[in-house]
Amino acid sequence: MAGILRIAIGLDKTKNQWVRNINCEEKANLLEIKVFGEENMDLEIWEAQRYADTLAKYLKKEIVLMVG
């Protein structure tokens, strides 16, 4: 749960609530998180990617966040 919460906190880095939806796709050794929303979400995605290590260790998968 902590890993998911850390990613969520990163996705609200600017406090502008630009993220509207996410879509997760699990693959063999990868979890892709596609982020949908408004404006330029590069900072939010960058910050969430920095926080993804906790969840990645738990799932034993690489986590990649990208604009959807």
C-alpha positions in Angstrom: 0.0 0.0 0.0 2.8 2.4 0.8 4.3 2.0 -2.7 1.0 2.9 -4.3 0.5 5.9 -2.1 4.0 7.2 -2.9 3.3 7.1 -6.6 -0.1 8.9 -6.0 1.7 11.6 -4.0 4.2 12.0 -6.9 1.3 12.3 -9.4 0.0 15.3 -7.5 3.4 17.1 -7.2 2.2 20.5 -8.4 -1.1 20.3 -6.5 -2.9 21.3 -9.7 -4.8 18.0 -9.9 -4.0 17.6 -13.6 -4.1 13.8 -13.5 -7.6 12.6 -14.4 -7.1 8.8 -14.9 -4.4 6.1 -14.9 -4.3 2.8 -16.7 -2.0 0.0 -15.5 -0.9 -2.8 -17.7 1.1 -5.7 -16.1 3.6 -7.6 -18.3 6.1 -10.3 -17.4 8.7 -8.1 -15.6 7.1 -4.7 -16.1 4.2 -2.6 -14.8 3.3 0.2 -17.3 1.3 3.1 -15.7 -0.2 5.4 -18.4 -1.3 8.7 -17.0 -4.1 10.7 -18.6 -4.9 14.3 -17.8 -4.6 17.9 -18.6 -1.7 20.4 -19.2 1.9 19.3 -19.0 2.2 16.4 -16.5 6.0 15.9 -17.0 6.8 17.0 -13.5 4.2 14.7 -11.9 5.3 11.7 -14.0 9.0 12.4 -13.1 8.2 12.7 -9.4 6.0 9.5 -9.4 8.8 7.6 -11.2 11.2 8.6 -8.5 8.9 7.2 -5.9 8.1 4.0 -7.8 11.1 2.1 -6.2 9.1 0.9 -3.2 6.4 -0.7 -5.3 8.9 -2.0 -7.8 10.8 -3.9 -5.0 7.5 -5.3 -3.6 6.2 -6.5 -7.0 9.7 -7.5 -8.3 8.9 -5.6 -11.5 10.2 -2.5 -13.3 7.7 0.3 -13.2 7.4 2.7 -16.1 5.2 5.8 -16.0 4.2 7.6 -19.2 1.7 10.0 -20.6 -1.3 8.0 -22.0 
